[in-house]
């Protein structure tokens, strides 16, 4: 379902991300006093009094020698992302900061917005007392017809702003958003090509791509519909070792990446084919398994690999050995740069999602248990033998099977593994972790 788009534009540190978090009611966007935190276009669905719309948070338009060198190189890309957001928007919220008054950068941004000839609201932020209300009148000279004063931090005036937003955006939806979609997180170490893959999947430059490690800081959502199926792809910041995390912002980014994995149905776990498999790759794979998520291994930059050193079969054998706990997860050898085999991701996601949400009828499951026990009886322990009375699938996504037995303490890890392997052989579940729980009858 598509909602009206409301973009939030302004220079850094005027409170754009704070306003997004205030409206959405969640800590969806990283907020910090350091300028230049938000770089990409970040889409956040929001609701006010039963009306649904999508907020687009953008990077601050600003260029200043005080920025670090790494931030300077992103400014052109940030402005491109802002321009795209302006073109897509049904309504623009232009945020300024009353504490600093009108700056040359505010004038520059105002002209960019007015050139688009889109409905716009000038939002004067950090107005938290009567004195600031008076100071805010200075901004009337920017030439906007609709002006609202707020404090995003304290929530002052935000309700009035949202009333005006609902009034001004066309075709506002009163239908609750459709939750029936497949959520996919793109995860991996920094610089494996996650943002490049997202751009190819989206068919547009949604994420800034750079060789600078740590370019992506916030999670970036892209919702697509293909063959009648809705997909939500989430690009995440690269997950580093704790010892490599250098500041609070990067710590937030990694934390949000881990949260994105926990909220998703399927994870596209990306590795760089030109680099040896590292311990951090294994830790990320372990995190995916612990969270109980469906997984597809994406081997990126395959076009750069010397095929005389590794062919597909040889590399796959290495992956199966290193990531033995990923349950025969499908492996796709792609190039996000050239788009090679990226199209296969959609069909593979659907296949894994079907496994992830699969349910086995109880009668069929108990016929399986009877056959498995007859083929290999549980071992005895101190003169006692495990008896399995019946089983049922208690949940899916991930699949959870309950086995009712005479004594759960008698289950040996080797027999648990045997039952799991037999379940996979009988019913599939490739690329999906399954959980077995034993309870006393």
N, C-alpha and C positions, 0 to 999 in steps of 0.2 A: 504494500500500500504506500502511495506517495503522498507526502504532506507538504503544505506550503513551506518554503524555505525562507528563514529569517537570518540574514548574515549580520555578524557583529564585527564592526570595523573600527580601527583606531590605532594610535601609536602605542608603543609598549608601556606597560605599567599604568594604564588608565583604568584597569579593572575589568577587561573583557572576559577573562577566564573566571574571575570571581562572580560575574553576573551569570555566566553559563551555569556554574555550580549552584548559585542561588535559585535560578529558575528551575533547573532540573531536579533540585533537591538532593543531589548526590555529589560526591567528590569525583566528578567525571574528568576534570581537567587539572593539570598541575598548576599551582599558583605559587609564585615566588617573587621576591623583590628584584631578582636579577632580570634585566631586560632580555628579550629575545627567547623566552622559554618556549612559547608556542611558535612552531614553524610551518606546520602543514595546516590544511583545512580539516577541522575536526567537527564531525556531525553528531549532534546529540538530540534525541527525540524528547519533546517536552509537551506538557499538557497544562491548560489553565481553564478551570471551570468547564471541563468536559470537551474542550477544544484542543486538537492535537496539531502540532507543527514541529518542524525540525530547525534547530539552531545550528548555525555554522560559525564556529569560533575560528578566527584567523590570526596569523602572526602579525605582530606590530609593524607598521610601516615607519621605518626610522633608519637613518644611517648616521652613525656618529663615531668618531675616532676612539671614543671611550670603550666601544665594544671590543671584545677580544677578536683576534684575527680570524678564529674559526667561525665567529658569528658574522663577520663582514662578508664572507664568501656566500652566505645564504640569503643576503638581503634581496638580490635580484629574484631568486626563487620564491621568497616570501611574497614579494610584490606580485609575482605571476599568480600565486595561489589566491591572493586577495582579489585580483582582477577577475579570476574565474568565479570566485564566490559572488562578486558584485553582479556579474552577468547572469548567474543562476538564480539570484534572489528574487523573491516576491516582495520583500520588505528589507530595508537596511536600517540597522541600529548603529548610529555613529556615536561612539563613546568618547567623551573628553573628561578631563580632570580639573575640577574647579580649583584645586589647591595651586595649580601651576598657571592658570589663566590660559588665554589663547596663545599658542605657539605657532611659528611658521609651518611646522609639520601638520598642525590642525588645519590651517588654511589650505595646505597642499591636498590633504585627504578630502576636505570638504568639496574642493573643485572636482576631484576624481568621482566622488559620489554623485554630485549634481550633474555631471556629464552623462551619467547613466540614465537620468530621467526616470528613476525608480521611486516609489513611495519610500520615504525615509523619516526617521525620528532622531532628533538630536538628543542624546541622553547625557546629561551632565552628572557625573558620578562624584562621590565623596561629599555630597551635600547632606550633612548630618545635623545642621542647626540653622537657626534663623539668619545668622551672619553669613553663612555660606549661601543661603537662598538669595540674599542680596548680591553677593559676589557673582552668582551664576548669571545675572542679567547681562554681564559682559559678552556672553556667548551668543546673544541674539543677533549680533552683527554678522555671524556666519551665514545668515540668510535661510534658515530652515523654518518652515511653517509650523511644524509640530515639535514641541520641546518638552521633555520630562526631566525632572531632577530626582535623583535617587542616591541611596547609599547601598551599594551592592554588598558591602561587608555586613551591615546591620539590617538590611532588608527594607529600609525606609523608602517608600515611594515605588517599590518594585511591583506591588499589586496594581497601582494606577498605570504603570508602564505596560503591564500585561493586558489590562483592559483595552488600552489603546492599540496594542499589537493585534489583538483579536478583531478589533473594529476595522483595522486597516488592511489586513491580509485577505486576499480573495479566496473563495472556495475553501474556507477553513473547515477541517474535518471534525465531525462530532462522533465519529466512529472510533472505538478503541482500537489501538494498533494490533495487527495480526501477530500473535506470538508463534504461529505455526511456520517457523522457518528453520533452516539448518544454519547453525552458528559455527563458523570455522575460524580458528585463531592461527595466524602464521607466526611461528616461534623459532628461535634459534639464537646462536651467538651473534654478536655484532658483525656487520659486513658480510653476511652470507648471501644477501640479495633479497631480503624480505620485502623491502619497499619497491624494488624493481618488479618483483613478482606481483605485488598488489596493483601496480600501475598497468601491467599487461592484462591482468584479470579484469580490471575496471575499464580498460580501454581508454584511459586518460591519465594525466599526470596528477594523481591524488596525493602522492607522497614525494617529498623531496629526496632525491637520490644523490649521494655523495660518497666519495671514498673516505671521508672523515668519519672515523668510528664514533657512534653515538649520535648520528644526525637525527634519527627518530627518537623523540622523547615521550610523546603522548601516544596512546593507542589511537589508531585511525580506522574508522568503520566505513565499509563500502557495502551497500545493500544492492543486490542484483536479482533480477528475475530471469530465469532461463528455462525454456520449455515448460512454463507454468509453475516452476519450483522457485521459491524464494531462498536466497543465500545471503548470509551476513558474514563478510570477510573482515577480520580484525588484524591489522598490522600492528606489531608490538615492537617496543625497544629491544635491542639485543640483550640477552641475559648473560651477564658477566659473572666471573668469580667474585665473591665478596671482597677479596683482597684488591680487586681491580676497580672497585667502585670508589670514585674520588670525591663526590660531593652529594649533598642532599637531593638535588634534582635527579641525578642519576639513580640514587637509591629509590626515589619515588617511581621512576620509570620502570625499574626492574620489578618493583613491588606490583605495579599495575599490570605488567606483562604476566606475572604469575597469576594475578586475579583474572585476567582475560582467559588464561588456560582453564582455570577452575570453572568459569561460566560457559565455556564453549561445549559443543557436542563433539567436534572433531578438531584435531590439531594437525596442521601442515608443518611437520618438523623438518626444517631446512638445514642442510649441511653444505659446505663448500667442497666440491669435488677436487679442487686444486690444493686443498690443505689436508694434512693428516687428521684422522679422527682424534679428538682431544678428550681429556677427562671431563671437561665442561659439557661436551656433546652428550656424554653418557649421563651426566647429572640431569640435563634437561630431559632426556629420554625417560629417565627414572621418575622425574616429576610428572610427566605425562601419564605414565603407568599408575603412579600413586593416586592421581586425580581421577583415574578410571575413564580416560577419554579415548575415543577412537583416534587412530593415528595413521597418517600417510607420510612416508619418508620421501622428502623432496631433495634429490641430489642436484644442486644447481651448478652452473658453470661447466656442464658436461662437455660443451663445445670446446673448452680449453684443455681438456685432458688428452694426453698422448695415448692413443688407443693401442699403441704397441706395448705400453706399460700395463694398461688395464683395459680390458673390455668389460661389457656390461655384466657378464656372468661372473667374472673374477671379482669385480667390485661388489656385486651383490653378495657374494660369498663372504667377503670381509664384513659387510654390514650385518649380515645375519649372525656372524660370530660376535661382533662387538655389541650389537643391540638384540641379544638373544631373547630378552624379556618383552619385546614388542610384538610377539604373537603373530609372526608372519605378516606384518603390516605391509601393504602394497608399497612398492618402490617405484618412483617415477624419476627418470633421468631427464632433466630439462635444462633450458637456458633461458633465464628471465630476460636476458639482454636481447636475444634474437626471437624469443617466443617459441622456441623449439619444444614441442610436445606439451606446452602449457595447457592446451585445450583439453587434454586428457584428465585434467584435475577435476572438472565438473562431474564426469561420469564416475570417476573413482570415489569422489565425495559421496555421491548418491549411493553407491554400492556399500561403502563403509557405514553410512547412516542407516541403511536397511539392516545391517548386521547389528549395529549399536542398539537399535530399537526393537529388535526381533523378540518375539515371545513364543515359547514352546508350550503347547497344550499339556496340561498335567497328565492326562492319560498317556500321551506320547512320551513324556519325560519318564514316567514310571516304568513303561515298557523298556526304555533305554537302561534304567537302573537295574532292572531284573537281568537284562542281558549282560551288562557290564560286570555285575557281581557273579553271575554264573561263569563268565569267562575268566575272572580272576577274583577269588574270594579275599576279603580283607584279612590281613595277617593277625594272628593272635598276640596278645600282650599279657604276660603273667597269668596265663591260663584263661584269659577272657578274649572273646572275639567280637569285633564290631558288627552290629547288625543294622542294616539300613531298612527302615520300614516303608518310607515313601519319600518323595521329593516333590517340590513345586517351585516354579519361578516366581519369586516374590517381587521382582522389579526388573525394569530394563533401563538402558541408558545410564550406567552400564548394566548388563545382565547380572542379576543376583539370584542364585539358586539355594534354596533351603533344603537340607537333608535332615530328616527326623530319624534319630538313631537311639540305640539303647544307652550309649554313654559317649558323649563327645570327646572325652579324654582318650578314647581308644583310637581316634583317627590319627594315623601316621602321615607325616608330610609326603611320603612316597606314594601312599594310596590316594591322598588328596590330589597329587599331581597326576596320577593315573586317571582319576575320574575327570579331571579337567581336560586332559588330552583326549579322552574318549568322548566327552561332550563336544569338543571341537571337531573331532573326526565325524561324529554323527550329525552335527547341526551347523558347522561352519564357525562363525564368529571370528573370521580372520580380520586382523587389524584392530580387534576390540578386546580389552581386558574383561574377563569374567570373574565373578566373585562367588565363592562357595562358603556357605555357613552351615555348621552342624549343630543341631539342637536336640536336647533329650526329648524323646517321645513321651 
